[in-house]
Amino acid sequence: MAQATEPPSGTRDFLAAEVRRREHAFASVRAAFERYGFDPLQTPAFERLDVLTGKYGDEGDKLIFKILRRGEHEASGEADLALRYDLTVPLARVVATHGNQLPMPYKRYALGSVWRADRPGRGRFREFTQCDLDTVGSSSPLADAETLLAIDDGLIALGVPEFRFGLNSRQALFGLLDAYRIPEQLSGRVLITLDKLDKLSPDAVIAELVERSLAEDTSAALVADLTSDDPDRVRKQLDATDRGRAGLAEVDRLLGLTATVTAGRVVFTPRMVRGLDYYTGPIFEVSAPGFAGSIASGGRYDGLVAALGGPDLPACGGSIGIERILSSQEDVGEDPPGLDVAVTVLAQESEPTLIELASRLRADGLRVGLYLGSSGKIAKQLKWANDQGARYALLLGPREYAEGVITVRDMRSGDQRQIGLAEAAAHLAEQMRAR
Amino acid sequence: MAQATEPPSGTRDFLAAEVRRREHAFASVRAAFERYGFDPLQTPAFERLDVLTGKYGDEGDKLIFKILRRGEHEASGEADLALRYDLTVPLARVVATHGNQLPMPYKRYALGSVWRADRPGRGRFREFTQCDLDTVGSSSPLADAETLLAIDDGLIALGVPEFRFGLNSRQALFGLLDAYRIPEQLSGRVLITLDKLDKLSPDAVIAELVERSLAEDTSAALVADLTSDDPDRVRKQLDATDRGRAGLAEVDRLLGLTATVTAGRVVFTPRMVRGLDYYTGPIFEVSAPGFAGSIASGGRYDGLVAALGGPDLPACGGSIGIERILSSQEDVGEDPPGLDVAVTVLAQESEPTLIELASRLRADGLRVGLYLGSSGKIAKQLKWANDQGARYALLLGPREYAEGVITVRDMRSGDQRQIGLAEAAAHLAEQMRAR
């Protein structure tokens, strides 16, 4: 029967501490993005099915959650809507819908749930939060630089230690292919293999290149240059081709724009590839100790908005893998904020007084809870106050009530102090401020 | 073609100003609920279909958005999941799932989207936000009082003017039926008709009562008492029956507990009915000038959690109609926050310097945007700064750059001032603080 009450496979209930931890992280990232002048955007949880299908490849299409038609059409078994699969297709639709209402360039961030019918697994969910920022309508390299810097600030705000940006450019990758005279028909396969230099040994990568029909000497030279400690070896190769020079210029401009702020965190990484049919300009990827794969990435994708059904506008953007970062911090979590003041209830006649006192404390911004159980015993109610993580407890017995005083108990030290009922609110507010 | 890019029928894209307005309202309500010691809860957007079906009546069931099975099962045309229809059924499921991890009583609030395949109309959406708070596991009248007070605080936080609570009790309604000796089989119809005293004239209500087989003299007496300016007339009737006395006691206890804090905003309203098969104790409903119907409501529903598939626990709670309140405030909205500082870009060699300066301003918490367009003309860039609602613009021409100075333009007064590049960040931060 347990299964019957679990949330659906691959989804999660977030209880108080987890909601607070996540919202705190989301707020930090939002604040960082806002400082860069990005605007928030929220789109519906579902889109028309035809807006989504065909945008994510055959494998992606299979993972779309489709919504059954309703009413008389339900019996058809057909779907007309679908849960959003990412935040990029909705962005393209919004630019198409609201184009003339939007500032241009349109700088937007979005933090929201997406849904994918993936096989659930460790750290892989069917409902998870994506964190995107994009600039639509600017070709300026400053837009690329600002994307990278906003992601940088977002990662700092999230408390990710020692992360690094790998920076490359689509043009530089073409230049690499040109420099080593790699036949056009092999280029895709070669690049995909080179991208594995992160995980595989150089020899293993050479072997895979050869297996994919690249000449052995070319494979060896390419891998040797790309894994060399001397970055000038690749630079020299790129500098010898038109596309390579264009790519280097792109990379160097971005390095120049971001160098002071990022203090060495951005490194030209000529072997880094990323989605070939997606990016058109600079590309970046962020790695950090303790994370396999990247925790953020992005780049320029001038053709994408049009390909996704929007107008033909240049664009660049990036995404922070916020769920991965949150998972890695699960153990770090602070205690959930308990009550500032727990109000015990020892006599029915004093209840209106306690409610009024609670109201005054709340007006001061304190978090106040009243005992809602059925026990009249002080010990039980103090245990409740303790379980609530309360800083102070208030005790108002019948005799105290008659005398117009109340007992304030410091829940850490156990010290108790009797004060006038009229002074209690001001006293507690001051105590809390003094902490 | 326009239709092809609109969001799905009954859903909305929220652009920047609207997101900010909504998030600001949500944050105010959350803060109010937190002060009462309620904890946040977030559940998945969808539940297993069997968790939802049969919980909302036949009409409700038809409005559930169902999600098609996936993979090889897609062709079956069957659904296995469904978008959540409210926040109450997920709460009951959570109490069933996580019962022993939850504090008892469990006080939670939830602000989240729900989806209903209703016919979209003015102010009626298929995706909208609900705002609920509930206390599960307490029979204490203090829990009812705190529910009402938290809703009261939430409405104040939302800036709703002159609202009033109508308060009644399920027991008092039974007492009313007893006092006028209304036959059991008529009771439901009579109560539903009495609830219309808000909208219909007393005569119209009497006519409807008679039409529903209630004797004419009984109908007239009942309506006369319920519409009398003298509340003691109904009180006297209730006092003459067991259930009426129990109901009055419930109402008076709540009035007593909340009187000081709510300063006359809570009024005993014996004709107020609300969902009969739902509530078991006190019930309330909030009205305000300018709103037809209620903007918040709630009460005690001790049987509900069990009926919805959770354990058998007493519960009470309430809900704020936050979408209605937000709609009514649409015209009130402040201007969206523009940039604090707009940085114009007049010479490529100064770009790294401008980015570094922007970074320092952002570290001070300012919202800073760089010009990302293609025009090199000052006038065009200042127009952009103006469109962004920028408070200040920075201008760094080639000669100024060479001299190590920068021009700060006050976008409201048009005053310009040249200062040293090294002092610019501190100067602007101070200007902004001084505002």
Interface residues (C-beta under 8 A of the other chain):
Chain A: T5 E6 P7 P8 T11 R12 D13 F14 L15 A16 V19 R20 E23 E34 R35 Y36 G37 D39 P40 L41 Q42 T43 P44 A45 F46 E47 R48 K62 L63 F65 K66 I67 L68 R70 G71 E74 A75 S76 G77 E78 A79 L81 L83 R93 V94 A96 T97 H98 Q101 L102 P103 P105 K107 R108 S113 W115 A117 E127 T135 S138 S139 S140 L142 A143 A145 E146 L149 D153 G256 L257 T258 A259 T260 V261 G309 P336 L339 V345 E351 P352 I355 E356 S359 R362 G365 L366 R367 V368 G369 L370 Y371 L372 G373 S374 D387 Q388
Chain B: T5 E6 P7 P8 T11 R12 D13 F14 L15 A16 V19 R20 E23 E34 R35 Y36 G37 D39 P40 L41 Q42 T43 P44 A45 F46 E47 R48 K62 L63 F65 K66 I67 L68 R70 G71 E74 A75 S76 G77 E78 A79 L81 L83 R93 V94 A96 T97 H98 Q101 L102 P103 P105 K107 R108 S113 W115 A117 E127 T135 S138 S139 S140 L142 A143 A145 E146 L149 D153 G256 L257 T258 A259 T260 V261 G309 P336 L339 V345 E351 P352 I355 E356 S359 R362 G365 L366 R367 V368 G369 L370 Y371 L372 G373 S374 D387 Q388
